[in-house]
Amino acid sequence: MNMASSTPSPNPTGLVKVDSSNSLSSASNNTPVSRERIAGWITELLSSSTRETALMELSRKRERVADLAVLLWNSFGSVAVLLYEVISVYPYITPPTLTAQQSNRVCNALALLQCIASHPETRTLFIQANIPLFLYPFLNTKSSTRPFEYLRLTSLGVIGALVKTDETEVINFLLTTEIIPLSLRIMQSGSELSKTVATFILQKILADDSGLNYICQTFDRFSHVAMVLGRMVLQQQREASGRLLKHIIRCYLRLSDNPRAREALRSCLPDCLKDHTFDNILKDDQSTKKWLAQLLLNLEATSATNSQSTTPASILPPQTQSTSPLGM
């Protein structure tokens, strides 16, 4: 299948809607799907001879069957089959020999895992089974070819579906995994769409108090996040994306809610966020303009407070307080 016609498209929240059917605008997508047909495709997942078609059809119809996640989770062997499809492409990661057809097939399986991750009745079971960990090898790939980019983007969509729910249970689970460094790496080197979804994931982790406290707990964690965000802002000066910039600003704004991080941001926030560089990009995005204004106001308030304090709190180790908040 031609990967060029299978490119996922983002929705306004930063998540990825994956459709590998090449029929996004097909009128047949609005046709009701019978329960019998859905049950038939789920059964066909168990046979290697019918699995590829069943994966494609279920992925194509997943948004039209409200309880598909529940049906998949409670059907004998279905989740095991989806995980088999995931691990079956591991040997093609290193060296990077994944083909477009292989990528398309595993992305259909990932789309169904995203369906399970999104449903309130299966989400907790999904993370209790540690299923997101099976996707991390895909997030750790470096090849820039289209099959690998599609694989990373679809895997990010699964994690994005989890964090979109704003549940502390999900965030606490993710904090025990490598999702933050994996997301930060993609934020630096991925495609614009992958960067956007990875930044959305970081933003949702920061939105939870446990996530904010985790990242601000040590100098190394904060400095890594601040350094990556800073580099991304500088990249935005050359190749601006309003959608990506929105998530970057939301990350900075949330970091400013932590007193020690707020103090450090006074020194390491890129100047181009302070000097109206992005006014033209944000002219039609009133929400992001307000978030940026609030961020700058928070940092100004910190400056005023610290001018009256002789012992300000700092996220920095004592030996680095006279240098950059990033230790550089």
C-alpha positions in Angstrom: 0.0 0.0 0.0 1.3 3.5 -0.8 2.3 5.1 2.4 1.9 8.6 0.9 -1.8 8.1 0.9 -1.9 6.7 4.4 -0.5 9.7 6.3 -2.3 10.2 9.6 -3.8 13.6 10.1 -3.9 15.4 13.5 -7.0 16.5 15.2 -7.2 19.9 17.0 -6.1 18.4 20.4 -2.8 17.2 19.1 -3.7 13.6 19.0 -3.4 11.5 15.9 -6.2 9.9 14.0 -4.8 7.0 12.1 -6.6 5.7 9.1 -4.8 3.2 6.8 -7.7 2.5 4.6 -7.1 5.2 2.0 -10.8 6.1 2.2 -11.0 9.0 4.6 -13.7 10.7 2.5 -15.5 7.6 1.3 -19.2 7.7 1.7 -19.1 4.1 2.9 -17.4 5.2 6.1 -20.8 6.6 7.2 -22.6 3.4 6.6 -23.7 1.6 9.8 -21.6 -1.5 10.6 -23.5 -4.6 11.8 -22.5 -6.2 15.0 -22.2 -9.5 13.2 -19.7 -8.1 10.8 -17.6 -6.6 13.6 -17.7 -9.9 15.5 -16.7 -11.7 12.3 -13.6 -9.5 11.8 -12.6 -9.9 15.4 -12.8 -13.7 14.9 -10.8 -13.4 11.7 -7.9 -11.8 13.7 -7.1 -15.3 15.0 -6.2 -16.6 11.6 -3.0 -15.6 9.9 -4.7 -15.9 6.5 -7.5 -13.4 7.3 -5.8 -11.2 9.9 -4.4 -8.5 7.6 -7.8 -7.7 6.1 -9.5 -7.9 9.5 -7.0 -5.4 11.0 -7.6 -3.0 8.2 -11.4 -3.2 8.4 -11.5 -2.9 12.2 -9.1 0.0 12.1 -11.2 1.7 9.4 -14.5 1.2 11.4 -13.2 1.8 14.9 -14.7 5.2 15.4 -18.1 4.0 14.3 -18.3 1.2 16.9 -18.5 2.8 20.4 -17.7 -0.3 22.3 -15.1 -1.8 20.0 -12.5 -1.5 22.7 -14.5 -3.6 25.1 -15.2 -6.2 22.4 -11.6 -6.5 21.5 -10.4 -6.7 25.1 -12.9 -9.4 26.1 -12.6 -11.4 22.9 -10.4 -14.5 23.2 -6.9 -13.9 21.8 -7.6 -10.5 20.3 -5.2 -8.4 22.4 -2.5 -11.1 22.2 -2.8 -11.0 18.4 -2.4 -7.2 18.4 0.7 -7.5 20.5 2.0 -10.2 18.2 1.6 -7.8 15.3 3.6 -5.2 17.3 6.5 -7.4 18.3 6.7 -9.2 14.9 8.3 -6.0 13.4 11.0 -5.6 16.1 13.6 -7.5 14.0 13.2 -4.9 11.2 14.0 -1.9 13.5 17.7 -2.6 13.7 19.0 -2.4 11.0 16.1 -0.3 9.8 14.6 -2.4 7.0 10.9 -1.9 7.8 8.8 -1.7 4.6 5.8 0.4 3.9 3.5 -2.6 3.8 4.8 -3.9 7.2 4.5 -0.4 8.7 0.9 -0.1 7.4 -0.1 -3.4 8.9 1.4 -2.8 12.3 -0.1 0.7 12.4 -3.5 -0.8 11.9 -2.9 -2.9 15.0 -1.7 0.2 16.9 -4.8 2.0 15.9 -6.9 -0.7 17.6 -4.6 -0.4 20.7 -5.3 3.3 20.7 -9.0 2.5 20.6 -8.5 0.4 23.7 -6.4 3.0 25.4 -9.1 5.6 24.8 -12.0 3.7 26.2 -12.8 4.3 29.9 -13.7 0.7 30.5 -10.4 -0.7 29.2 -7.9 2.1 29.8 -6.9 1.0 33.3 -6.6 -2.6 32.2 -4.5 -1.4 29.3 -1.9 0.2 31.5 -2.1 -2.5 34.2 -1.0 -4.9 31.5 2.0 -2.6 30.7 1.0 -2.6 27.0 2.4 0.9 26.3 5.9 -0.5 27.0 5.6 -2.6 23.8 5.4 0.6 21.8 8.6 2.2 23.2 11.0 0.5 20.8 9.1 2.3 18.0 9.5 5.6 19.7 13.2 5.0 20.1 13.8 4.6 16.3 15.8 7.1 14.5 15.2 6.4 10.8 13.6 9.3 9.0 12.0 7.1 6.3 8.3 7.3 5.9 7.5 3.8 7.2 9.4 4.6 10.5 7.9 8.1 10.8 4.4 6.7 10.4 5.2 4.0 13.0 6.4 6.6 15.5 3.5 8.9 14.9 0.9 6.1 15.3 2.7 4.9 18.5 2.6 8.5 19.9 -1.1 8.5 19.1 -1.6 5.6 21.5 0.2 7.5 24.4 -1.6 10.7 23.5 -4.9 8.9 23.8 -3.9 7.9 27.3 -2.8 11.3 28.5 -5.7 13.1 26.9 -8.0 11.8 29.7 -6.1 13.8 32.4 -6.1 10.9 34.8 -3.5 10.9 37.5 -3.4 7.1 37.4 -2.2 7.3 33.8 0.4 9.9 34.5 1.7 8.0 37.5 2.1 4.9 35.3 3.9 6.9 32.6 6.3 8.4 35.1 7.6 5.0 35.9 8.5 4.5 32.3 10.9 6.2 29.8 8.1 8.2 28.1 9.6 11.7 29.0 13.1 11.1 27.5 11.6 9.4 24.5 9.2 12.3 24.0 12.0 14.9 24.4 14.1 13.1 21.8 11.2 13.2 19.3 10.5 16.8 20.1 14.0 17.6 18.8 14.3 15.3 15.8 10.9 14.2 14.6 8.7 15.6 11.9 6.5 18.6 12.7 3.5 16.3 13.4 5.5 14.0 15.6 7.0 16.9 17.5 3.5 18.3 18.0 2.1 15.1 19.5 5.2 14.5 21.6 5.0 18.0 23.0 1.3 17.5 23.7 2.2 14.4 25.7 4.7 16.4 27.7 2.2 19.1 28.2 -0.4 16.7 29.6 2.2 15.1 31.9 3.1 18.6 33.2 -0.6 19.4 33.7 -0.8 16.8 36.4 0.7 17.8 39.7 2.6 14.6 40.0 4.1 15.1 36.6 5.1 18.7 37.3 6.7 17.8 40.6 8.5 14.9 39.0 10.1 17.0 36.3 11.0 19.9 38.7 12.3 17.5 41.4 15.9 17.5 40.1 18.1 19.9 38.2 18.9 17.3 35.5 15.2 16.6 34.7 14.2 20.3 34.6 17.3 21.3 32.6 16.7 18.6 30.0 13.1 19.7 29.5 14.0 23.4 29.5 16.9 22.9 27.0 14.7 21.0 24.6 11.9 23.5 24.8 14.4 26.3 24.2 15.8 24.7 21.1 12.3 24.2 19.8 11.5 27.8 20.3 14.6 28.8 18.3 13.5 26.4 15.5 10.1 28.1 15.5 11.9 31.3 14.4 12.9 29.6 11.2 10.0 27.2 10.6 7.0 28.5 12.5 4.0 26.2 13.4 1.3 27.8 15.4 0.0 24.4 16.6 3.4 23.3 17.9 4.2 26.7 19.4 0.9 26.5 21.3 2.0 23.3 23.1 5.5 24.7 23.7 4.0 27.8 25.4 1.6 25.6 27.4 4.6 23.6 28.7 6.4 26.7 29.7 3.3 28.2 31.4 2.8 25.0 33.5 6.5 24.9 34.5 6.0 28.5 35.7 3.5 27.2 38.3 6.4 25.6 40.2 8.3 28.3 42.3 11.8 27.0 41.7 11.2 26.3 38.0 9.7 29.8 37.7 12.8 31.4 39.1 15.0 29.4 36.7 12.8 30.3 33.7 13.6 34.0 34.3 17.1 33.3 33.0 16.5 30.6 30.4 13.3 31.6 28.7 14.2 32.4 25.1 14.1 36.1 24.3 12.0 35.6 21.2 9.1 34.7 23.5 9.5 38.1 25.1 10.0 40.4 22.2 6.9 39.9 20.1 8.7 37.7 17.5 5.7 35.4 17.2 3.0 38.1 17.2 2.1 37.5 13.6 1.9 33.7 14.0 -0.4 34.1 17.1 -2.5 36.9 15.8 -5.5 34.7 15.3 -4.9 32.5 18.3 -6.3 34.4 21.3 -5.9 31.5 23.7 -2.2 31.0 23.1 -1.6 34.8 23.2 -3.2 34.8 26.7 -1.1 31.9 27.8 2.1 33.6 26.7 1.0 36.8 28.4 0.3 34.9 31.6 3.7 33.2 31.4 5.5 36.5 31.1 3.4 37.9 33.9 4.3 35.0 36.1 8.0 35.5 35.5 7.7 39.3 36.1 6.0 38.5 39.4 8.9 36.2 40.4 11.4 39.0 39.5 9.5 41.5 41.7 9.3 39.0 44.6 13.0 38.0 44.4 14.1 41.6 44.4 12.8 41.8 48.0 14.2 38.4 49.1 17.8 37.7 50.2 17.4 33.9 50.0 15.3 33.0 47.0 14.4 29.3 46.4 16.1 27.9 43.3 15.8 24.7 41.3 19.6 25.0 40.7 22.3 23.4 42.7 24.2 26.0 44.8 27.4 25.7 42.7 25.5 26.6 39.5 23.4 29.5 40.7 25.9 32.0 39.3 25.6 30.5 35.9 22.9 29.6 33.5 19.8 27.7 34.9 20.7 25.0 32.3 24.2 24.5 33.8 25.7 25.7 30.5 
